[in-house]
Amino acid sequence: MNATTPHDALRSRNLRVTAIRLAILEVLGEHRHVGADQVLSLVRTKLGTASVQAVYDALHALAAAALINEIEPAGHPARYELRVGDNHHHLICRTCGRIEDVDCAIGASPCLTPSSTHGFVIDQAEVTYWGTCAACAGTQPQSS
């Protein structure tokens, strides 16, 4: 979020400031790559109550307003994060589902140059790296 506070961020996108939206932004500030069910649980911990529908609606509104990023890895439920607007990529462990951020693969956004654009004006590239994390592989990460 580029705004100074969650209130400002919501207002800058012409969204109503609600307790659920603020709680979601707070949760995503504390946890990275969180699934909707975990967001719901953490929001309920913060607020005492929140309906499933209200949390899902708020997640969709925040993603549509580009205040949060929705990651949809193939075969896995959607995850949410605050990191938006920088066209970063993700590493996903096939065993445990852990997700880590990876900065742009090469050069400036959109990071990749396709062999043909087919007439498209490309503004974003989405790359997902799949593998096994060090904990699941029983090894220590190698330095690059």
C-alpha positions as CSV (number, residue, x, y, z in Angstrom):
1,M,0.0,0.0,0.0
2,N,1.4,3.4,-1.0
3,A,-0.9,5.4,1.4
4,T,0.4,6.2,4.8
5,T,-2.4,4.4,6.8
6,P,-5.0,1.7,6.0
7,H,-7.7,4.4,6.3
8,D,-5.9,6.5,3.7
9,A,-5.4,3.5,1.4
10,L,-9.1,2.7,1.5
11,R,-10.1,6.3,0.9
12,S,-7.6,6.7,-1.9
13,R,-9.5,4.0,-3.8
14,N,-12.9,5.4,-2.9
15,L,-13.7,2.4,-0.6
16,R,-15.6,2.7,2.6
17,V,-13.5,2.4,5.7
18,T,-15.0,-0.6,7.5
19,A,-13.8,-2.6,10.5
20,I,-13.5,-5.8,8.4
21,R,-11.5,-4.1,5.6
22,L,-9.1,-2.5,8.2
23,A,-8.8,-5.9,10.0
24,I,-7.9,-7.6,6.7
25,L,-5.3,-5.1,5.9
26,E,-3.8,-5.5,9.4
27,V,-3.9,-9.3,9.1
28,L,-2.1,-9.1,5.8
29,G,0.5,-6.7,7.2
30,E,1.3,-9.4,9.9
31,H,1.1,-12.5,7.7
32,R,2.2,-13.1,4.1
33,H,0.4,-15.3,1.5
34,V,-2.6,-16.0,3.7
35,G,-5.6,-18.1,2.5
36,A,-9.1,-16.8,2.9
37,D,-10.0,-19.2,5.7
38,Q,-7.0,-18.1,7.7
39,V,-7.9,-14.4,7.0
40,L,-11.4,-15.1,8.3
41,S,-10.1,-16.8,11.4
42,L,-7.6,-14.0,12.1
43,V,-10.2,-11.2,11.4
44,R,-12.6,-12.9,13.9
45,T,-9.8,-13.0,16.5
46,K,-9.3,-9.3,16.0
47,L,-12.9,-8.2,15.8
48,G,-14.7,-10.9,17.8
49,T,-17.1,-11.7,14.9
50,A,-17.2,-11.5,11.1
51,S,-19.3,-13.3,8.6
52,V,-17.7,-15.5,5.9
53,Q,-19.5,-13.5,3.2
54,A,-18.3,-10.1,4.6
55,V,-14.7,-11.2,4.7
56,Y,-14.9,-12.7,1.2
57,D,-16.6,-9.6,-0.2
58,A,-13.9,-7.4,1.4
59,L,-11.1,-9.5,0.1
60,H,-12.5,-9.2,-3.5
61,A,-13.1,-5.5,-3.1
62,L,-9.6,-4.9,-1.8
63,A,-8.1,-7.0,-4.6
64,A,-10.2,-5.2,-7.3
65,A,-9.0,-1.9,-5.9
66,A,-5.3,-3.2,-6.1
67,L,-4.8,-2.7,-2.4
68,I,-4.0,-6.4,-2.0
69,N,-2.7,-9.1,-4.3
70,E,-4.6,-12.3,-4.9
71,I,-2.3,-15.2,-5.8
72,E,-4.0,-18.2,-7.4
73,P,-1.6,-21.1,-7.7
74,A,-2.8,-24.0,-9.8
75,G,-4.5,-26.6,-7.7
76,H,-4.3,-24.5,-4.5
77,P,-6.8,-22.1,-2.9
78,A,-6.2,-18.4,-3.4
79,R,-3.8,-16.6,-1.1
80,Y,-3.6,-12.9,-0.3
81,E,-0.8,-10.4,0.3
82,L,-0.2,-6.7,0.7
83,R,2.7,-6.6,-1.8
84,V,1.2,-5.1,-4.9
85,G,2.2,-3.1,-7.9
86,D,5.8,-4.4,-8.3
87,N,5.1,-7.4,-10.5
88,H,7.0,-9.8,-8.3
89,H,6.8,-13.6,-8.6
90,H,6.4,-16.6,-6.3
91,L,8.1,-19.8,-5.3
92,I,5.7,-22.5,-4.2
93,C,6.6,-25.7,-2.4
94,R,4.8,-28.7,-3.9
95,T,4.9,-30.6,-0.6
96,C,3.8,-28.1,2.1
97,G,2.4,-25.2,-0.1
98,R,4.7,-22.6,1.4
99,I,5.0,-19.5,-0.8
100,E,7.9,-17.1,-1.0
101,D,8.2,-13.9,-2.9
102,V,10.8,-13.6,-5.7
103,D,11.7,-10.2,-7.2
104,C,11.4,-9.7,-10.9
105,A,13.2,-12.4,-12.9
106,I,15.1,-10.2,-15.4
107,G,15.0,-6.5,-16.0
108,A,12.2,-4.0,-15.4
109,S,8.5,-4.9,-15.3
110,P,7.0,-6.9,-17.0
111,C,10.2,-8.9,-16.3
112,L,9.9,-11.2,-19.3
113,T,10.0,-10.7,-23.0
114,P,7.8,-13.1,-25.0
115,S,9.0,-14.4,-28.3
116,S,5.8,-12.9,-29.8
117,T,3.3,-10.4,-28.4
118,H,0.6,-11.3,-30.9
119,G,-0.3,-7.6,-31.0
120,F,-0.8,-7.4,-27.2
121,V,0.5,-4.4,-25.2
122,I,2.0,-6.3,-22.2
123,D,1.9,-4.7,-18.8
124,Q,2.5,-7.6,-16.5
125,A,4.1,-11.0,-16.4
126,E,3.2,-13.7,-13.9
127,V,5.7,-16.4,-13.1
128,T,5.3,-19.2,-10.6
129,Y,8.3,-21.3,-9.7
130,W,7.3,-24.8,-8.3
131,G,9.7,-27.0,-6.3
132,T,10.4,-28.3,-2.8
133,C,11.4,-26.0,0.0
134,A,14.5,-26.8,2.1
135,A,12.4,-27.9,5.1
136,C,10.5,-30.5,3.0
137,A,13.5,-31.6,1.1
138,G,15.5,-32.0,4.4
139,T,18.2,-29.7,3.1
140,Q,19.5,-26.3,3.8
141,P,19.0,-23.6,1.1
142,Q,22.0,-23.0,-1.1
143,S,23.3,-19.5,-1.4
144,S,23.0,-18.1,-4.9
